[in-house]
Amino acid sequence: MKNKRICANGHTYFKTSDCPVCPICEQELKPTTGFLAELSAPARRALENKGITTLQQLAACSKKEILAWHGMGPASIPKLSNALHKAGLAFKK
């Protein structure tokens, strides 16, 4: 059953889960360029919550470490690997 909610910014939305994230606010915050724009919202938030906003910061992490973070799934790893490769970087071993 979907529950009607209103976020702090006044957006009305419906959710079936307990997730407090407003999908309208989330869409407004989504980057339009860069490697973060290629990720799902949960994966992007997982990186941002760890302070990772650049590929250099990402390269300091291992795949295993990143996959342990809430919101980060295996489908994001190829996208992140590709972005790192294009920049001449790689995940920490």
C-alpha positions, 0 to 999 in steps of 0.5 A, a space after each residue: 500500500 502506498 503512503 502519501 508523504 510530503 517532504 520538507 520542501 513541500 513535494 507530495 509523493 507516495 511510497 510503499 517502503 519506509 525510505 524517507 527520500 523524496 523522489 522529486 528532491 532526488 531527481 532535482 539533485 541528480 547530476 547531469 554530467 560526470 560519473 555520478 550521473 551514470 549511477 542509480 540514486 541509492 548508489 550515488 547517495 552511498 558514494 556521496 555519504 562517504 564523501 566521494 565526489 571525484 574519480 580520484 577519491 573513488 580510486 582510493 577505495 577497493 571494489 570490496 569496500 564499495 560493495 559493502 556500503 548501503 545502497 551500492 550494488 554490483 550493477 554499479 561496479 562496471 559503470 564505476 570501473 569504466 569511468 575510472 578506466 577512462 580517467 586512467 585510474 583503477 580501484 585500489 587493490 
